[in-house]
Amino acid sequence: MAVSELATMEPGELADRLVEARKELFNLRFQLATGQLDNTARILHVRKEVARILTYLRQHELAEEEGAAPAGTAAPAPATDHEDEEADA
């Protein structure tokens, strides 16, 4: 699958493709173990495809998180242990 195709897919489609790619990878590893695999380079290709899909899924996830928070507003910084000790004193 071309990288440009992955870039245009929705997260649901990417998740479906991820399941398919992982199944294919499992089958390729099984064939390798039983001596039935002719094209061993296919394993590397499918592994890279899985990584690309996971990357695009993460990009979608990050985009959703950024879109959820209003622009220009930052969440308050979490208190550190040092600040807690000063407040208790």
Buried (B, 14 or more C-beta within 10 A) or exposed (E): EEEEEBEEBEBEEBEEBBEBBBEBBEEBBEBEEEEEBEEEEBBEBBBEBBEBBEEBBEEBEEEEEEEEEEEEEEEEEEEEEEEEEEEEE
